[in-house]
Amino acid sequence: MSDSRHSQFSKIRPLFRVPRTGETLRFSTSRLLSIVSPSAPGFVRILVIVNLFPPLHAGTFEFRCEAVTALLQKRGHEIHVLTSKYGLNTEQRDPEIARRLILNGRYEQPLVTGFGDLKQIEEHNNDVVRETIQSYQPELIYVWSLQGISKSIVFTLRNTKIPTVYDVADDWILHGLREDPWLRWWNRPKAPVFGGIWRSMLELTRQRDKINARIPTQLTKGYDRVPEVYGDPINLEIADSVQPGSIGAFHFDRLYFCSQALKEETDNAGFRVAHAEVIYPGIPTEKFWTEPRPVVATPKKFLIVSRLTSKSGVMTALQAVKLARENNVPANLSVYGRGESEQMAQMRSYVIQHSLPVEFLAVSNQQKDLAQIYRQHDAFIYCAEWDEPFAVTPLEAMASGIPVIAAGSGGVRELLRSGENGWV
């Protein structure tokens, strides 16, 4: 590494102001309640619906829902969580959390598309939602990620007339609605021959109306086909003909996004979200906060915290370590994360093949141990090779007092300013 690059690196300090003692998370919950019911006095009974909830989090590093619900409880609000039974053979029902929803096509679960089996999943999930609402009587429904969960429950929730707010921190609206097998079966313009005939029979005999009463297939009559969402083939690159905010088949009265980038992408895809706010995710600063580490002339110990997938950029980072060693630049890399077994095996094989100074860390308790892991390194690398809506790991690293080197992709561009609080 040249002297000029040493000098440039030494100027990069974690200057981004990270509020102390959970201030950012508390700010987010205040905004949440003001969005939903700004005039409601006292405490609120809240039903939280989310696809995964710790400790069964599938290696997603998503602890934000748990942190926010804990803060809401600390403020006196009554919370009940409804989530999937991921990692369990049977349903689990506790006073504060019920693990009952069935995942489909995500987190190691096979994708079910056949009408009969799909109908059973949809029927179960919608019945569970209605049953939970009936027994718990929430004053507010707070929906987090629905990746892998029946999107038809969006219509069920709307029909309850209970104020509902959506936290959007991934692409479950942008892409998840398009890929939902139940809504797609009913609303694509062209269906396979047998499926098309069966669908037409159900509609001509008004069986679709009866099914709608228990398992919604549409927002309201008149949206029998939604070609701008369910046109064939599935096209994740939004058609030029779809105008921002032009899709009326889905209504979200109250929602907020984790970044401006995700909000704009969803709006440009045609969904009506222009009214949404942007509330950046916070971190529990009482865990991560420390004074910045003294600047080292030659940073040697680098850290990556990421779910290990083909788009995580970790393989690119390993190649960079190899290149650095070939040029006599001392660089050690620690990687913390888990993910796709094939991808992890490929990464480990590459490290062994080239004898790289790379360690794959096993942290027994992420929320407890990760803050100390950050502080044991000279710099943090964020290397995602996709437009991640918003990454909290760079924020955690800065709060832990180490500088951030990042790829300029996704929502992280709204956080980092190259040369000021990071190196982009």
N, C-alpha and C positions, 0 to 999 in steps of 0.2 A: 504494500500500500504506500503510495507516494506521500511525501511530507505535506503537500497541499491538501490531500484528501484527509490526512490525519488532522490538519488544522480545521478543515471544514467540519469533520465529524465532532471535534471537540466543542464546536459552537452550538451543536444541536443539543438543546436541553429540554427536559420535559416541562415546558413552560405553560402548557395548557392548564388552566385553572381547574383543579378537581376539588369540588366542595368537600368539606370534612363531614365526618360522622353521618354518612347516608343522606346528605342534603339533597343530592341529585335525585335519588329514588323518592324521597318525600315530596320533592317538587313535582315529580311525575304523577304521584297519586293525587296530589291536590288538583292538578290539571285534569286528571281523569274525572274526579267527582264534579268539577266545575263544568266539564263538557256534558256530563250526563244529566245532572240535576242541580243547577247552580243555586236554586232557592230552597232545596230540601234541607230542613233542619235536622239536627240529631244524628243518630247512627243509622246505618243502612244494612239490611240483610241482603247479602250478595251471593249469587250463584256463579262460580267460576267454571267455565267449560274450556278444556284444553286437551290436546292429543296425548301429551306425555307430562308426567309430573314426578319430580324427585321423590325417592331415590331411584326410581325406574325411568331413567332419562335417555337410554339408548346411546349414550356417548355424544349427545348433541351439545353439551355444555350449556344447556338452557336452564339456568337457575333463576332467571329474572322473574318468571311468574311466581315462583315460590317466594322470592324476596319481596315482591310487591304485595302479595296476599298477606304475608307476615306483617308488613307495615300497616296494611289496612286493619288487620286484627288488633295491632298495637294501638291504633287510633280509636278502637272501640267498635268497629264494624264487625258484624257477624258473617263469617265466611263458610261456604260449603263448596268443595271442589268435586267436579265430575270429570273424570278422565278415562283413558282407555285401560284395559286390563293387560297392557303390554307386560311381558315377563311373567305372567301368571297363568295358571291352567284354569282357574275359576275366578268368578267375580269376587271382589273384596269390598265390603261395605262397612265403613267406620263412621262415627258421628260427624267427622269433619271432612272426610274424603271418601268418595266411592269410585272404585276402578271397575267400570262396567261396560264401557263402549268398546266396540269391535273395530280394530284397524283393518284396512284393506289396501294392500299394495305398497305399504311403506314399513320401514323398520323390520325387515326380515319377514314380513307377512306377505303371502302370495296374493297376486292381483286376481280378484274374482270379477268376472264380467258376464257370466251366464245369467240369464234373467231370473231363474228360480232361486239360485243361491244368493244372487245379489239382492233380490227382494227380501230374503230373510235377514240379511245384514242390515239393510235400510230400515226394515220394520223394527228390528230389535233396537237400533240406535235411537230412532225417533220415539219409540215407546218409552225407553229409558229416560230420555229428556223430558217427556211429558209427565212421567211418573215422578221424577225428581222435582219438577216444578210444582206439581200438585202437593207433594208431601212437605217440601221445604218452604213454599210460598215466598219466593224472593221478591224483593222490591227493585232489584237491579240484576241484570245478567251481564256478565263480563266475559267475553269470548276472546281466547287467545288463539294460537295456531290450530287450524283444522286440517293440517296435512295428514292424509291417511284416514280421516274421519268423514262420515257422510256429510256432504255439503247440503243435502236436502234439509238438514236441521236448521239452516239459515231461514228457510221459509217457515218451518215450525215455530221458531222463535219469534219471527215477525207476527205470526198469527196470534201469539199470546198477548200482544199489546203491552208487554212489560218492557220498560226502557232497557235497551241493550246497547252496549258499547263494545266495539271490536278493536283489539290491539293487533295491528298488522306489522309483523316484523320479519315475515318471509313471503314467499310468492304464492301462498295458498289462494289468494284471490286472483292474482295475475295469471297464474298457470294452473293452479289446483282446480279452479272451477271448470276450466276447459277440459281437464283430464278426468274429471269425476265420472266414473263409469255409469252410475245411475242416471244422472241428469243428461249425460251424453246419449244414453240409450233412447231416451224419450225425445230429445230436442234436436238431434242432428237431422239435417234436411234429407240425407239419403242414408238408408240403412241396408245391411245385407238382406238378401232376398227373404230368408225365413224370418229374420227379426223384423223386417219391414212389414211382412204380412201379419205377423202376430201383433205388432204395434197397431196396425190399422184396424184389426179386429177389436182390440181392446178399446180403441177410440170410437169406432162405429157403434159398439154396444154400450157405450158410456161407462165401461169398466174403469177407464182412466180416471173419471170423476170420483168413483168410489175409492180407488187406490189413493188419489190425492188427499182424501180425508184423513188417511193414516200415514201415508208416505208421500209427501209433496213431490211433484214432478215439475212444477212451474210456480212462478210468483202469482200469476192470476191467469184466467182464461184470456186468450189472445196472444199468448207467448207459446204457442204449440211447437214452433220451431225457432231456433235462434242461430241462424247460419253464421253470424259474425263471431259467435263463440264456438259453435259445434260443427262448423263446416268441415267436410272431409277434404284431404286428410288433416289430422291434427297439425296445426301450424303454429309453432311457438313464436315465430316471427310475425308480428301483427300485420295483417293486410293493410295496405295503404288506404284502402277505401273506408276503413273504420275510423271515424272521427272521435276525438277525445270526448268522453262523457256521453256517447251516443247510445250505449246499450242500456235499455230500460228494463231488462229482465231481472236485474238484481238491484235492490235498494238497501243501502246501509245508512241509516239516519245519523248514527253517532259512531265515529271511528277516528282513529289516529294512526299515523305511520311512524316507523322508527327513523325514517330519513326522508328528506325531500326527494332524493333520487328514486326511491321505491314508490313514493306517491305519484311522481310525474310519470314513471313508467306505467303504473296501473291506470292512471288517467288517460294516457296516450293509447292504451290498449282498448279504450272505449268505456271502461267502467266509470260510473258516476261517483267520483271521490273528490271532486274539486273542493268540496266544503270541508274536507278532513283537515285536522291539525297535524303538525309534526311535533312529536315529543321524543327527544333523543333518549335512548336507554341510559339509565344511571348505573353506578356500581356501588357496592357497600364500602365506602371509603374508610370506615373504621377497620376494615380488614386489610386494605391495600395501601393506605396512606403512609408515606414516609418521606423524609427529606431526600432530594436528589443525591445520587451517589457521586462521589468525587470523580471528575473527568479523568479517564485513563488515556494516556497518549496513544496506545495501540489496543483497541478493544479486541479481546480474544475469545471471550465466552459469549456465544450467541444463543438465543432461545426462540423456539417456535412453539406456540400452543394452538393446536388446530385439530379438527376432525380430519382424519387421513383418508382423503379421496383423490380421485384422479385430477380434480380441479383445485386441490388445496395448495398447489405450488410447492409442496415439500420436496418433490423429486427435483424440481428446478433448483431449490436451495441446496440439495445434496450435490448436484452437479457444480454449483458455485463453490462449495467447499472443496471439491476435487480440484477445480481450477485454481483456487487459492493455494492449495498445498503444492501444486505443480509449479507455482510461481514463488514458493518459499514464503508465503504469507501465513503466519500462524493463525489458525481459526478453528475453534472447537464449537460444535453445534449440539445442543440438547433439543430433543423433540418430545413434546408431551401431547398425546392424543391417541385415539383409537378410531377404528372405522372399518372400511372394507378390507376383509381378510386378504384378498388377492393383492390389493394395493399395498398393504402393510408388508406382505411377504416380498413383494418386488423391491420396496425401499430397503428392507433389511438385507436382501441379497446384494443390492448395489453397494451398500456400505461395506459388507464383508468382502466383496469382490475387489474393491479399490482400497481396502484397509483405511477407511476414513475415520477421523476422530469424532464420531457421531454417537451419541448415547440416546436411546429411546427410554424415556423416563416412565416409571410406573408410580403414580401418586395414589396412595391408598385413600385419601380423603381430599378431593379436589378443592372443596371450599375452604378447608382448613390449611392445606399444605401449599397451595399454589402461590399465595402471596410471598412466602419465603423463597420459593423457587425463582420467582422473578428477581428478587433481591440478590440472588447468588450469581447473576449474570451481568455482563457489561452492556448488552443491547438486546432489543427484541426485534424479531423479523416477522412482518406480516406480509405473506406472499401469495394470497389468494389469486387464482387465475380465473375468477368469475366475478360478476358484479354482486357481491354479497351485500344485502340491504344495509347492514350496519354491523360492525365488529366491535365488541366490547373489550377484546383482548388488548388492542393498542392502548385503550383508556386505562385498563388495569396496569399495564406496563408503565405508563407515565405516572400514574398514582404511586407506583412502587419505586419511582425514582430513577428509572432507566430510560434511555432514549429509544426511539422507535424508527426502524427502517421499514418502509412500506411500499407496496405496489399501489399505484394510484387507480384503484378500481372500486366501484360500488360506493356505498354510503360513507366509507372511510375518508373520501375526498372532502366531505363536509366537516371532518374533524381535524385533519392534518393540514398544516401550512408549511411547505418545505422550507427548511432553513430556520424556522421559528420554533416549532414544537415537534418536528420530525424530519426525516429525510425521505422524500418521496421520489 
